[in-house]
Amino acid sequence: IFDLEVQKLSDEELLRGINEFSPDAVGITATIASADEAKRLGKILSPRYKWVLYGGPQPTMAPESFLLFENNIVFRKEAELSLLEFLNCLSEKKDFKAMRGISFLKNGEVAHNPDAELIKNIDSIPYPARNLYPLNLYEMYLHDKKATNILTSRGCPFDCIFCYNMAGRAYRTRSAENVLEELRMLKKEYG
């Protein structure tokens, strides 16, 4: 995982890092703030790799603007399960075009498959693979102690007119036990 918010890599350094893995697919997360940079990187990566995959709030809101090449796919809303399904299709050489929750180009035209179901039990989602991130580059502190973020819920119960809520009003919370388990793990493994 390369986090270009904290890893100030040139395009050449990024390509060298990606090439160490020889991937068939490269994924890019795009927020509203990073959308232009995500598209710029997609233009560089699309000719070099078999698949360039986009996810996050901005591709969910405007998938068409990320589908610049035939090998671009947008994973809308929550992508944990649909991304896994897509990667399984690739490894098993199956057609992915009937999958739910994706948008792609089909004969030059944008195709939007129906939305995938939201994950009802978010306790089933594994904790973030923090070991794959450049943790030494993050400078989050709370009262002079190392800190990090955790998500305890998804969705939102409110309907504010200024907010694009990717999951609609499907507010789902993690159990207290699951949150405490992650907090204990963070304390033990990362201090």
C-alpha positions as CSV (number, residue, x, y, z in Angstrom):
1,I,0.0,0.0,0.0
2,F,1.3,3.4,-1.0
3,D,-0.2,6.4,0.8
4,L,0.8,9.3,-1.3
5,E,-0.5,11.7,1.3
6,V,2.5,10.9,3.5
7,Q,4.9,9.2,1.0
8,K,6.1,12.0,-1.3
9,L,6.9,9.7,-4.2
10,S,7.6,10.8,-7.7
11,D,5.7,9.0,-10.5
12,E,8.9,7.1,-11.3
13,E,9.4,6.0,-7.6
14,L,5.7,4.9,-7.4
15,L,6.0,2.9,-10.6
16,R,9.2,1.2,-9.4
17,G,7.4,0.3,-6.1
18,I,4.4,-1.1,-7.9
19,N,6.5,-3.0,-10.4
20,E,8.2,-4.9,-7.5
21,F,4.9,-6.8,-7.1
22,S,4.2,-7.3,-10.9
23,P,0.5,-6.8,-10.3
24,D,-2.3,-7.4,-12.8
25,A,-4.5,-4.9,-10.9
26,V,-3.7,-1.6,-9.2
27,G,-6.3,0.1,-7.0
28,I,-6.7,3.8,-6.3
29,T,-8.8,5.3,-3.5
30,A,-10.2,8.7,-4.4
31,T,-11.8,11.3,-2.1
32,I,-13.2,14.6,-3.3
33,A,-9.8,16.2,-2.4
34,S,-7.7,13.6,-4.2
35,A,-9.9,13.0,-7.3
36,D,-7.8,14.9,-9.7
37,E,-4.6,13.3,-8.6
38,A,-6.3,9.8,-8.7
39,K,-7.3,10.5,-12.3
40,R,-3.9,11.7,-13.2
41,L,-2.3,8.6,-11.7
42,G,-4.9,6.4,-13.5
43,K,-3.8,7.9,-16.8
44,I,-0.2,6.9,-16.0
45,L,-1.1,3.4,-14.7
46,S,-3.8,2.3,-17.2
47,P,-1.4,1.7,-20.1
48,R,1.0,-0.3,-17.9
49,Y,-1.3,-2.6,-16.0
50,K,-4.1,-5.0,-16.9
51,W,-6.6,-3.4,-14.6
52,V,-6.9,0.0,-12.8
53,L,-9.5,-0.1,-10.1
54,Y,-11.0,2.9,-8.4
55,G,-12.9,3.1,-5.1
56,G,-13.9,5.6,-2.5
57,P,-16.5,8.4,-2.2
58,Q,-15.6,10.3,-5.4
59,P,-15.7,7.4,-7.8
60,T,-19.0,6.3,-6.1
61,M,-20.5,9.7,-6.8
62,A,-19.2,10.2,-10.3
63,P,-18.0,6.8,-11.7
64,E,-18.1,8.1,-15.3
65,S,-15.3,10.6,-14.7
66,F,-13.0,7.8,-13.7
67,L,-13.7,5.4,-16.6
68,L,-11.1,6.8,-19.0
69,F,-9.8,3.5,-20.4
70,E,-11.3,0.1,-21.1
71,N,-9.3,-1.5,-18.2
72,N,-10.7,0.9,-15.6
73,I,-13.3,-0.3,-13.1
74,V,-15.1,1.7,-10.4
75,F,-16.2,-0.1,-7.3
76,R,-19.1,1.8,-5.9
77,K,-20.0,2.2,-2.2
78,E,-18.5,-0.5,0.0
79,A,-16.0,-2.6,-2.0
80,E,-14.6,-5.2,0.4
81,L,-16.8,-8.0,-0.9
82,S,-17.0,-6.9,-4.6
83,L,-13.3,-6.4,-4.8
84,L,-12.7,-9.9,-3.5
85,E,-15.2,-11.2,-5.9
86,F,-13.5,-9.4,-8.8
87,L,-10.1,-10.7,-7.8
88,N,-11.4,-14.2,-7.6
89,C,-12.9,-13.8,-11.1
90,L,-9.5,-12.8,-12.4
91,S,-7.7,-15.7,-10.7
92,E,-10.3,-18.2,-12.0
93,K,-10.5,-16.5,-15.4
94,K,-14.2,-15.9,-15.0
95,D,-16.2,-13.0,-16.5
96,F,-16.8,-10.2,-13.9
97,K,-19.2,-8.1,-16.0
98,A,-22.3,-9.4,-14.2
99,M,-21.0,-8.4,-10.7
100,R,-23.0,-6.1,-8.6
101,G,-21.5,-2.7,-7.4
102,I,-19.2,-1.9,-10.3
103,S,-19.1,0.5,-13.3
104,F,-17.0,-0.1,-16.3
105,L,-16.7,0.6,-20.0
106,K,-18.3,-1.9,-22.4
107,N,-17.6,-1.2,-26.0
108,G,-16.8,2.4,-25.1
109,E,-20.1,3.0,-23.2
110,V,-20.4,3.3,-19.5
111,A,-22.1,0.3,-17.8
112,H,-23.4,0.6,-14.3
113,N,-24.3,-2.7,-12.7
114,P,-26.9,-2.7,-9.8
115,D,-25.5,-1.8,-6.4
116,A,-24.0,-4.5,-4.3
117,E,-25.7,-5.1,-0.9
118,L,-24.2,-3.2,2.0
119,I,-22.4,-5.3,4.6
120,K,-24.9,-5.7,7.4
121,N,-22.6,-7.1,10.0
122,I,-19.6,-4.7,9.9
123,D,-17.9,-6.7,12.7
124,S,-17.2,-9.2,9.9
125,I,-14.8,-6.8,8.2
126,P,-11.2,-7.5,9.2
127,Y,-9.3,-4.7,10.9
128,P,-7.2,-2.5,8.5
129,A,-3.9,-4.2,7.5
130,R,-1.9,-1.4,9.2
131,N,1.3,-3.5,8.8
132,L,1.1,-2.7,5.1
133,Y,1.1,1.1,5.6
134,P,4.2,3.3,6.2
135,L,3.2,3.9,9.8
136,N,6.5,5.6,10.7
137,L,5.4,8.5,8.4
138,Y,2.1,9.2,10.3
139,E,2.4,11.8,13.0
140,M,-0.8,11.5,14.9
141,Y,-0.6,12.2,18.6
142,L,-3.1,12.7,21.4
143,H,-1.7,14.3,24.6
144,D,1.9,13.4,23.4
145,K,1.0,9.7,22.8
146,K,0.8,7.9,19.5
147,A,-2.7,7.8,18.1
148,T,-4.6,6.5,15.2
149,N,-8.2,6.5,13.8
150,I,-10.7,3.7,14.0
151,L,-14.1,3.4,12.5
152,T,-16.8,2.3,14.8
153,S,-19.8,2.6,12.4
154,R,-20.7,3.0,8.7
155,G,-23.4,5.1,7.2
156,C,-25.3,7.8,9.0
157,P,-28.8,8.1,10.5
158,F,-29.2,11.7,9.4
159,D,-30.1,13.2,6.0
160,C,-28.2,16.4,5.8
161,I,-28.6,18.3,2.5
162,F,-24.9,19.1,2.2
163,C,-23.6,15.5,2.6
164,Y,-23.3,12.7,0.1
165,N,-23.9,9.6,2.2
166,M,-22.6,6.7,0.2
167,A,-24.7,4.2,2.1
168,G,-27.9,6.2,2.3
169,R,-29.3,6.0,5.8
170,A,-28.1,2.4,6.4
171,Y,-26.4,3.2,9.7
172,R,-24.5,0.2,11.1
173,T,-22.4,0.0,14.2
174,R,-19.6,-2.3,15.3
175,S,-20.2,-4.1,18.5
176,A,-18.5,-2.7,21.6
177,E,-16.6,-6.0,22.0
178,N,-15.2,-5.7,18.4
179,V,-14.1,-2.1,19.0
180,L,-12.5,-2.9,22.3
181,E,-10.7,-5.9,20.7
182,E,-9.2,-3.6,18.0
183,L,-8.2,-1.0,20.6
184,R,-6.4,-3.7,22.6
185,M,-4.7,-5.0,19.5
186,L,-3.6,-1.4,18.6
187,K,-2.1,-0.9,22.1
188,K,-0.3,-4.2,22.1
189,E,1.0,-4.3,18.5
190,Y,1.6,-0.6,17.8
191,G,1.8,1.1,21.2
